[in-house]
Amino acid sequence: MFLLASGILVLLLLVVGINCFLAALMSKVAISKGHEHSYAFLLVLFFGIFGVLYVIALHDLYAREQQE
């Protein structure tokens, strides 16, 4: 029983760690696209893949400035 509980705890910590890493990465991507004050970290942290898709869909404000 203890082995099963510790395995579940390790799996949960691994999932949370990967989610935090992905949230930090997507936050950097949003900042590199010119969205300094976006909530990308929190969106990815709480909504997972839907937050990642949101960050991918953000417009690149720097490229838009260069075109004008």
VOVOMAR-381797 format. One record per residue: residue in three letters; chain; x, y, z of N, C-alpha, C in turn; residue number from 0. Coordinates in Angstrom, 2 decimals. Example, Ala and Ser with C-alpha at 12.3 -4.5 7.8 and 13.67 -1.06 7.14 Angstrom:
BEGIN
- ALA A 13.19 -5.69 7.80 12.30 -4.50 7.80 13.20 -3.30 7.80 0
- SER A 12.85 -2.25 7.08 13.67 -1.06 7.14 12.90 0.03 7.87 1
% end
This chain:
BEGIN
- MET A 0.82 -1.20 0.00 0.00 0.00 0.00 0.86 1.26 0.00 0
- PHE A 1.92 1.24 0.83 2.80 2.41 0.90 3.52 2.63 -0.42 1
- LEU A 3.91 1.55 -1.08 4.62 1.66 -2.36 3.71 2.29 -3.42 2
- LEU A 2.45 1.93 -3.43 1.50 2.50 -4.38 1.29 3.99 -4.12 3
- ALA A 1.16 4.38 -2.86 0.96 5.79 -2.52 2.18 6.62 -2.87 4
- SER A 3.37 6.08 -2.64 4.57 6.83 -2.97 4.74 6.93 -4.49 5
- GLY A 4.34 5.92 -5.23 4.39 5.97 -6.68 3.45 7.01 -7.25 6
- ILE A 2.27 7.11 -6.68 1.30 8.11 -7.11 1.82 9.51 -6.79 7
- LEU A 2.44 9.67 -5.62 2.99 10.97 -5.24 4.12 11.39 -6.17 8
- VAL A 4.99 10.46 -6.52 6.08 10.76 -7.46 5.52 11.14 -8.82 9
- LEU A 4.52 10.42 -9.29 3.90 10.73 -10.58 3.24 12.10 -10.55 10
- LEU A 2.56 12.43 -9.47 1.92 13.74 -9.33 2.96 14.86 -9.33 11
- LEU A 4.05 14.67 -8.60 5.11 15.68 -8.58 5.77 15.84 -9.94 12
- LEU A 5.92 14.75 -10.66 6.48 14.80 -12.00 5.57 15.58 -12.95 13
- VAL A 4.29 15.35 -12.89 3.34 16.06 -13.75 3.33 17.55 -13.41 14
- VAL A 3.33 17.89 -12.13 3.34 19.29 -11.73 4.64 19.96 -12.16 15
- GLY A 5.76 19.26 -12.03 7.04 19.82 -12.45 7.10 20.08 -13.94 16
- ILE A 6.62 19.14 -14.73 6.60 19.32 -16.19 5.66 20.46 -16.56 17
- ASN A 4.53 20.56 -15.88 3.58 21.64 -16.16 4.18 23.00 -15.82 18
- CYS A 4.90 23.10 -14.71 5.55 24.37 -14.35 6.63 24.74 -15.36 19
- PHE A 7.41 23.75 -15.81 8.43 24.00 -16.82 7.80 24.49 -18.11 20
- LEU A 6.74 23.84 -18.54 6.05 24.23 -19.76 5.43 25.62 -19.62 21
- ALA A 4.90 25.94 -18.45 4.32 27.26 -18.22 5.39 28.34 -18.30 22
- ALA A 6.56 28.09 -17.72 7.65 29.07 -17.78 8.13 29.25 -19.22 23
- LEU A 8.22 28.17 -19.96 8.66 28.23 -21.35 7.67 29.03 -22.20 24
- MET A 6.38 28.77 -22.03 5.37 29.48 -22.80 5.29 30.95 -22.40 25
- SER A 5.59 31.26 -21.15 5.64 32.65 -20.72 6.76 33.39 -21.44 26
- LYS A 7.91 32.74 -21.59 9.01 33.34 -22.34 8.65 33.52 -23.81 27
- VAL A 7.92 32.57 -24.37 7.50 32.68 -25.76 6.55 33.87 -25.92 28
- ALA A 5.62 34.03 -24.99 4.69 35.17 -25.07 5.44 36.49 -24.95 29
- ILE A 6.43 36.55 -24.08 7.22 37.78 -23.95 8.02 38.04 -25.22 30
- SER A 8.55 36.99 -25.83 9.31 37.17 -27.07 8.42 37.61 -28.23 31
- LYS A 7.13 37.37 -28.13 6.19 37.84 -29.15 5.69 39.24 -28.88 32
- GLY A 6.14 39.84 -27.77 5.78 41.21 -27.47 4.65 41.37 -26.47 33
- HIS A 4.23 40.32 -25.83 3.14 40.36 -24.86 3.73 40.28 -23.45 34
- GLU A 4.32 41.42 -22.98 4.99 41.41 -21.69 4.03 41.25 -20.53 35
- HIS A 2.83 41.76 -20.65 1.89 41.73 -19.54 0.78 40.70 -19.76 36
- SER A 1.13 39.59 -20.37 0.12 38.55 -20.57 0.12 37.60 -19.38 37
- TYR A -0.92 36.85 -19.25 -1.05 35.87 -18.18 -0.75 34.47 -18.71 38
- ALA A 0.25 34.36 -19.57 0.55 33.09 -20.21 0.96 32.03 -19.20 39
- PHE A 1.76 32.41 -18.21 2.20 31.43 -17.22 1.02 30.81 -16.49 40
- LEU A 0.11 31.65 -16.03 -1.05 31.13 -15.29 -1.99 30.34 -16.18 41
- LEU A -2.17 30.80 -17.42 -3.05 30.07 -18.33 -2.53 28.67 -18.60 42
- VAL A -1.23 28.55 -18.87 -0.66 27.23 -19.14 -0.65 26.39 -17.87 43
- LEU A -0.38 27.01 -16.73 -0.34 26.27 -15.48 -1.70 25.67 -15.14 44
- PHE A -2.76 26.45 -15.31 -4.08 25.96 -14.91 -4.84 25.22 -16.02 45
- PHE A -4.61 25.59 -17.29 -5.38 24.99 -18.37 -4.58 24.04 -19.25 46
- GLY A -3.28 23.91 -18.99 -2.46 22.94 -19.70 -2.36 23.20 -21.18 47
- ILE A -2.76 22.22 -21.97 -2.58 22.28 -23.42 -3.39 23.43 -24.03 48
- PHE A -4.51 23.80 -23.43 -5.30 24.91 -23.96 -4.56 26.23 -23.78 49
- GLY A -3.84 26.37 -22.69 -3.00 27.55 -22.50 -1.85 27.60 -23.49 50
- VAL A -1.28 26.43 -23.79 -0.20 26.36 -24.79 -0.74 26.78 -26.16 51
- LEU A -1.90 26.30 -26.51 -2.50 26.68 -27.79 -2.80 28.17 -27.85 52
- TYR A -3.18 28.76 -26.72 -3.42 30.20 -26.66 -2.13 30.96 -26.96 53
- VAL A -1.03 30.55 -26.34 0.24 31.24 -26.54 0.71 31.07 -27.99 54
- ILE A 0.50 29.91 -28.55 0.89 29.69 -29.95 0.09 30.61 -30.88 55
- ALA A -1.17 30.86 -30.53 -2.03 31.67 -31.38 -1.84 33.18 -31.20 56
- LEU A -1.04 33.60 -30.23 -0.82 35.03 -30.02 -0.14 35.65 -31.24 57
- HIS A -0.52 36.87 -31.55 0.10 37.59 -32.65 1.48 38.05 -32.24 58
- ASP A 2.39 38.07 -33.19 3.74 38.57 -32.94 3.73 40.07 -33.13 59
- LEU A 3.77 40.80 -32.03 3.68 42.26 -32.10 4.94 42.88 -32.68 60
- TYR A 6.08 42.26 -32.49 7.33 42.80 -33.04 7.35 42.69 -34.57 61
- ALA A 6.88 41.58 -35.10 6.84 41.42 -36.56 5.82 42.38 -37.17 62
- ARG A 4.75 42.62 -36.47 3.72 43.54 -36.96 4.25 44.97 -37.00 63
- GLU A 5.06 45.37 -36.01 5.66 46.71 -36.01 6.63 46.88 -37.18 64
- GLN A 7.39 45.84 -37.48 8.37 45.91 -38.56 7.72 46.00 -39.94 65
- GLN A 6.52 45.43 -40.07 5.83 45.48 -41.35 5.30 46.87 -41.64 66
- GLU A 4.97 47.60 -40.60 4.36 48.93 -40.79 5.37 50.00 -41.05 67
% end
